């Protein structure tokens, strides 16, 4: 006889139907364990393991052994919406599970393959000097690709304060000190004989020559013969300096925006987040919009180019991004000095925004709610970003009425609006449908905006700039 583990993340009816069909009429199960956030089934055959939280978290420890079969009962067979469940099972060292939705469809997952992490340890990435602010634990560069759990990523210091080479080199090239007066020199030749001191001074002066060769454009930073820059990624995906202090010092003092780097260590927690995003890319074949993070710098994105048009015209400081998806627009605008707010109703997208925001140390606010409830609390912004979102409000009469009311209430000075393609199948049974020009007229008629320009066309979807 077998021991069965059931994870319930579906409606109560689906869960009850599963037990009726697969469990209660099956005499092959010795023990049946049911994990959920609430008690759904009343039956003496079931051992309930209730997790008192709004969801089953990835790192919840489950003290269960000798489990022969696992079923995850969910509302559909979409893997991405329940990644936390598969991560939870993988974290508890289960090797496989089956997903059940409509009782006739079962999908099998080999968790070890599903979560297999392949790292290209020799892949060269590029970062700006500004991206590497903090330094922590150093790992041997021979261990590139390692995954490390624990607290190693919590004891951090600013790079410019931790390494005496940085401030010593800065003093020398700015004429404040001679090499033999610097902390870097004193700390390294303390107790050394005369010959070693001379050799060390020669090395320092050679580094100085290399620095000025880059400054005078006689050499590029990629070709400098010093230890390359390597970084680590902490539990949130934030970049930490690992090694290559000479090269990073040069880059920081010369404000170089493109430094070649390689990744040595990743925190185990970050690999869960990384995997969630990579699984999305695997399922969808591309990203919706770029993610400007070292882990995802070579993934193709569907929507590119729009941000350049926005940056060339935006005048406002406070920005509302409606349907922000994973927050790319807010990311770029914040780095260009704007104060952004993202509103994203989809819970999965909202979770990813927060992962990326934390990984990049961004500060914009994110709200997981319907825009029709949000604007009734906060309605005044300089700028609204509405890319491929407003057509969803034309699909039924109630949303159309709310949409019209929202446009009238928003106190704004400009808007970047991307219209849908009038002939798209998704609009077939809509309450109302507008051509791009009709849609712009509708917005102008119902808002404080008066003028518009067409500023781009992406995949047959026109981008407009609307303003007072």
C-alpha positions in Angstrom: 0.0 0.0 0.0 1.1 3.5 -0.8 1.3 6.8 1.1 -0.3 9.7 -0.7 0.4 13.4 -0.4 -2.2 15.9 -1.8 -1.6 19.6 -2.1 -4.8 21.6 -2.5 -4.7 25.0 -4.3 -8.0 24.8 -6.2 -11.6 25.7 -5.4 -13.2 23.6 -2.7 -15.4 21.8 -5.3 -12.4 20.8 -7.4 -10.6 19.4 -4.3 -13.7 17.5 -3.1 -14.2 16.1 -6.6 -10.6 14.9 -6.7 -10.9 13.1 -3.4 -14.2 11.5 -4.4 -12.8 10.1 -7.6 -9.1 9.3 -6.8 -8.9 8.7 -3.1 -12.1 7.6 -1.3 -12.7 4.7 -3.7 -9.1 3.6 -3.8 -8.0 1.0 -1.3 -4.3 1.2 -2.4 -3.5 4.1 0.0 -2.3 3.4 3.5 -2.0 7.0 4.5 -3.4 10.2 2.9 -1.8 13.5 3.8 -3.6 16.7 2.7 -1.7 20.0 2.7 -3.7 23.2 2.3 -4.2 26.6 3.9 -7.7 25.6 5.2 -9.6 22.5 6.1 -11.7 21.4 3.1 -12.4 17.7 3.5 -13.9 16.0 6.5 -12.9 12.4 6.4 -11.1 10.1 8.9 -8.9 8.7 6.2 -7.2 12.1 5.7 -4.4 13.5 7.8 -4.7 17.2 7.6 -1.6 19.5 7.5 -3.0 23.0 7.6 -0.6 25.8 6.8 -1.8 28.9 8.5 -1.0 31.5 5.9 -2.5 33.0 2.8 -0.4 30.7 0.6 2.0 27.8 0.9 5.4 29.4 0.9 8.4 28.0 -0.9 10.6 27.3 2.1 7.9 25.8 4.4 9.5 22.6 5.9 7.3 19.5 5.8 8.4 16.6 8.0 7.0 13.8 5.8 8.9 10.7 4.7 8.1 7.6 2.6 5.7 9.4 0.3 5.0 7.3 -2.7 2.7 9.6 -4.8 2.0 13.3 -4.9 -0.9 15.1 -6.5 -1.3 18.9 -6.8 -4.9 19.9 -7.3 -5.2 23.3 -8.9 -7.7 25.2 -10.9 -5.9 24.8 -14.2 -2.7 23.2 -15.6 -0.8 26.6 -15.7 2.6 25.9 -14.1 3.6 29.6 -13.6 0.7 30.5 -11.4 1.6 27.8 -8.8 5.5 27.9 -9.0 5.5 28.4 -5.2 4.0 24.9 -4.8 6.6 23.1 -7.0 9.3 25.1 -5.2 7.9 24.0 -1.9 7.9 20.3 -3.0 11.4 20.7 -4.4 12.6 22.3 -1.2 11.3 19.3 0.7 13.3 17.0 -1.5 10.4 15.4 -3.4 11.5 14.3 -6.8 8.2 14.3 -8.8 4.5 15.2 -8.7 1.3 15.1 -10.8 -0.9 18.1 -11.4 -4.7 17.5 -11.6 -7.3 20.1 -12.7 -10.4 18.8 -14.5 -9.9 15.1 -13.4 -9.4 14.0 -17.0 -6.2 16.0 -17.4 -3.0 15.1 -15.5 0.4 16.6 -16.0 3.5 14.9 -14.6 6.5 16.9 -13.4 10.0 15.7 -12.6 10.9 18.3 -10.1 14.7 17.8 -10.3 14.6 18.4 -14.1 12.1 21.2 -13.7 14.4 23.0 -11.3 17.7 22.1 -12.8 19.9 25.1 -12.9 22.4 25.4 -15.6 24.8 28.3 -15.2 27.1 29.4 -18.0 30.1 30.0 -15.7 32.2 31.7 -18.4 29.5 33.9 -19.7 30.6 37.6 -19.8 28.0 40.1 -18.7 28.3 43.9 -18.7 27.5 46.3 -15.8 27.9 50.0 -15.2 30.3 51.2 -12.5 27.2 52.4 -10.6 25.7 48.8 -10.4 28.3 47.5 -8.0 28.0 49.4 -4.8 28.5 46.9 -2.0 31.1 44.2 -1.2 30.6 41.1 1.0 32.0 37.7 1.4 34.5 36.7 -1.3 34.4 33.3 -3.0 37.2 31.7 -5.0 36.7 32.5 -8.7 37.4 28.8 -9.4 34.0 28.1 -7.9 32.0 30.1 -10.5 28.4 28.9 -10.6 28.1 27.8 -7.0 24.8 28.2 -5.0 25.2 29.0 -1.4 22.6 29.2 1.4 23.0 31.0 4.7 23.8 34.5 5.9 26.9 35.2 3.8 25.2 38.0 2.0 24.2 40.1 5.0 27.5 41.5 6.2 28.2 44.2 3.6 30.3 47.3 3.2 30.4 50.0 0.5 33.1 49.0 -2.0 34.7 52.5 -1.9 35.1 52.2 1.9 36.1 48.5 2.2 39.1 48.5 -0.1 42.1 50.7 0.7 43.2 50.4 -2.9 40.2 52.5 -4.0 40.8 55.5 -1.8 44.6 55.2 -2.0 44.6 55.1 -5.8 42.2 58.1 -5.9 44.6 60.1 -3.7 47.5 59.3 -5.9 45.9 60.2 -9.3 44.5 63.4 -7.8 47.9 64.4 -6.6 47.0 64.3 -2.9 49.6 61.6 -1.9 52.6 59.7 -3.1 52.3 55.9 -3.3 54.4 55.3 -0.2 52.1 57.6 1.8 48.9 55.6 1.1 47.2 53.0 3.3 47.3 50.5 0.4 51.1 50.7 0.2 51.7 50.7 4.0 49.3 47.8 4.6 51.0 45.6 2.0 54.7 46.3 2.5 54.6 46.4 6.3 57.5 44.4 7.5 58.8 43.7 3.9 62.4 44.2 2.9 63.6 46.9 0.6 63.5 44.7 -2.5 59.9 43.7 -2.0 59.0 47.4 -1.3 60.6 48.5 -4.6 58.8 45.7 -6.5 55.5 46.6 -4.9 56.0 50.3 -5.8 56.7 49.4 -9.4 53.4 47.4 -9.5 51.5 50.4 -8.2 53.0 52.7 -10.8 52.3 50.2 -13.5 48.6 50.2 -12.4 48.7 54.0 -12.6 50.0 53.8 -16.2 47.2 51.4 -17.2 44.6 53.7 -15.7 45.8 56.7 -17.7 46.0 54.6 -20.8 42.3 54.0 -20.5 41.6 57.6 -19.6 43.5 58.8 -22.8 41.6 56.2 -24.9 44.8 54.4 -25.7 43.3 51.2 -24.3 39.8 49.9 -23.5 39.0 48.5 -20.1 38.3 45.0 -21.6 41.9 44.7 -22.7 43.6 45.7 -19.4 45.8 42.9 -18.1 44.5 42.8 -14.5 42.2 40.5 -12.5 38.7 40.7 -14.1 35.7 41.8 -12.1 33.5 39.1 -10.6 30.3 39.5 -8.7 27.9 37.5 -6.5 24.1 37.7 -6.3 22.5 37.9 -2.9 19.2 36.4 -1.7 17.3 39.1 -3.5 19.4 39.1 -6.7 21.3 42.2 -5.7 24.8 42.6 -7.1 27.7 42.3 -4.7 31.4 42.7 -5.5 33.5 39.6 -5.3 36.9 40.2 -6.9 38.8 42.4 -9.4 39.4 45.4 -7.1 41.9 47.1 -9.5 39.6 47.0 -12.5 36.5 48.1 -10.7 38.4 51.0 -9.1 39.5 52.2 -12.6 35.9 51.9 -13.8 34.4 53.8 -10.9 37.0 56.7 -11.1 36.5 56.9 -14.9 32.7 56.4 -14.6 32.7 53.6 -17.2 29.2 52.4 -18.0 30.1 49.0 -19.5 32.4 46.8 -17.4 32.8 43.1 -18.3 32.0 40.9 -15.3 31.3 37.2 -14.5 29.1 35.7 -11.7 30.7 33.5 -9.1 28.1 32.8 -6.4 24.3 33.0 -6.1 22.3 32.8 -2.9 20.0 29.8 -2.8 16.9 32.0 -2.3 17.7 34.0 -5.4 17.8 30.8 -7.5 14.1 30.2 -6.7 13.2 33.7 -8.0 15.6 33.3 -11.0 14.0 30.0 -11.9 10.5 31.4 -11.7 11.3 34.1 -14.3 13.2 31.7 -16.5 10.3 29.3 -16.5 8.0 32.1 -17.7 10.5 32.8 -20.5 10.6 29.1 -21.4 6.8 28.8 -21.5 6.2 32.1 -23.4 9.4 32.0 -25.6 10.2 35.6 -24.7 9.9 38.3 -22.2 7.0 40.8 -22.4 9.5 43.7 -21.9 13.2 43.7 -21.1 14.6 43.0 -17.6 17.7 45.1 -17.1 19.4 42.6 -14.7 22.5 40.7 -15.2 20.7 37.3 -15.0 18.4 38.1 -17.9 20.5 40.3 -20.2 20.3 38.0 -23.2 16.6 37.2 -23.2 14.5 38.4 -26.2 11.7 40.8 -25.3 8.5 41.4 -27.3 8.2 45.2 -26.5 11.3 47.2 -27.1 11.9 50.8 -28.3 8.9 52.4 -26.6 10.9 53.7 -23.6 13.2 55.8 -25.9 10.1 57.6 -27.3 8.8 58.2 -23.8 12.1 59.5 -22.5 12.4 61.9 -25.4 9.1 63.6 -24.6 8.2 63.1 -20.9 8.0 66.4 -19.0 6.3 65.3 -15.7 8.0 64.2 -12.5 5.2 62.1 -10.9 4.3 59.1 -13.1 1.4 56.6 -12.9 2.1 53.4 -14.9 -1.2 51.5 -15.4 -0.8 47.8 -16.0 2.9 47.9 -15.3 3.5 44.2 -15.9 7.0 43.6 -14.5 7.8 47.3 -14.0 10.3 47.9 -16.8 9.0 51.4 -17.6 9.1 52.4 -14.0 12.6 51.0 -13.7 14.0 53.1 -16.5 12.0 56.2 -15.5 13.2 56.0 -11.9 16.8 55.8 -13.1 16.1 59.0 -15.1 14.9 60.8 -12.0 11.1 60.3 -12.1 8.9 59.5 -9.1 6.9 56.5 -10.3 3.8 54.5 -9.1 3.0 51.1 -10.7 -0.5 49.6 -10.6 -0.7 45.9 -11.6 -3.8 43.9 -10.9 -2.3 40.5 -11.8 -0.9 38.8 -8.7 1.8 36.9 -10.5 3.1 40.0 -12.3 2.9 41.9 -9.0 5.2 39.3 -7.3 7.7 39.5 -10.1 7.7 43.4 -10.1 8.6 43.2 -6.4 11.4 40.7 -7.0 13.0 42.8 -9.7 12.5 46.0 -7.8 14.3 44.6 -4.8 17.0 43.0 -7.0 17.8 46.4 -8.5 17.3 48.4 -5.2 14.5 50.5 -6.9 12.1 52.6 -4.9 9.0 53.1 -6.9 5.7 52.1 -5.3 3.7 49.1 -6.5 0.0 48.5 -5.9 -1.7 45.1 -6.5 -5.2 46.3 -7.3 -7.6 47.3 -10.0 -7.0 50.7 -11.4 -10.7 51.6 -11.0 -10.3 51.3 -7.2 -6.8 52.9 -7.1 -7.7 56.2 -8.9 -10.5 56.9 -6.4 -7.8 57.2 -3.7 -5.0 58.8 -5.7 -5.9 60.6 -8.9 -3.3 63.4 -9.4 -0.1 62.7 -11.4 1.9 64.6 -14.0 2.1 61.7 -16.4 0.1 58.5 -17.1 1.7 55.6 -18.9 -1.0 53.4 -20.5 0.6 50.9 -22.9 -1.6 48.1 -24.3 -4.0 48.3 -21.4 -7.0 50.6 -22.1 -8.6 48.3 -24.7 -9.3 45.8 -22.0 -11.7 48.4 -20.5 -13.8 48.3 -23.7 -14.7 44.7 -23.5 -17.8 45.0 -21.2 -20.2 47.9 -20.4 -19.3 48.1 -16.7 -15.6 48.5 -17.3 -16.3 51.0 -20.1 -18.4 53.2 -17.8 -15.7 53.0 -15.0 -13.0 53.8 -17.6 -14.8 56.9 -18.8 -15.3 58.1 -15.1 -11.6 57.5 -14.4 -10.5 59.6 -17.4 -12.6 62.4 -16.2 -11.2 62.2 -12.6 -7.5 61.9 -13.4 -5.7 65.2 -12.9 -2.8 64.8 -15.4 -0.7 66.9 -17.7 0.3 64.3 -20.3 -0.2 60.6 -21.3 1.7 58.0 -23.3 -1.0 55.8 -24.8 -0.5 52.7 -26.9 -3.6 51.6 -28.7 -4.5 48.0 -29.6 -5.0 46.8 -33.2 -8.7 47.3 -34.1 -8.8 43.9 -35.9 -7.5 41.8 -33.1 -9.6 38.7 -32.4 -9.7 39.5 -28.6 -12.0 42.5 -29.4 -14.5 40.4 -31.4 -17.3 40.5 -28.8 -16.3 43.7 -27.0 -18.9 46.1 -25.8 -17.3 48.7 -28.0 -14.2 48.9 -30.2 -12.2 51.9 -31.4 -9.7 52.4 -34.1 -6.5 54.0 -32.8 -7.6 57.5 -33.9 -11.1 57.0 -32.5 -9.6 55.9 -29.2 -7.4 59.0 -29.0 -10.4 61.2 -29.7 -12.4 59.3 -26.9 -9.6 60.0 -24.4 -9.2 63.6 -25.3 -13.0 64.1 -25.1 -13.2 62.6 -21.6 -10.0 63.9 -20.0 -8.1 67.1 -19.3 -5.8 66.5 -22.3 -6.3 68.5 -25.6 -3.6 67.6 -28.1 -1.8 64.5 -29.4 1.0 63.2 -31.6 1.6 59.8 -33.0 5.2 58.9 -32.0 5.6 55.3 -32.8 4.2 52.1 -34.2 5.1 48.7 -32.6 3.7 45.4 -33.9 0.8 47.3 -35.5 0.0 49.1 -32.3 0.4 52.8 -32.4 2.0 54.9 -29.6 0.6 58.4 -28.9 1.7 61.3 -26.8 -1.3 63.2 -25.4 -0.9 66.5 -23.6 -2.5 69.7 -22.5 
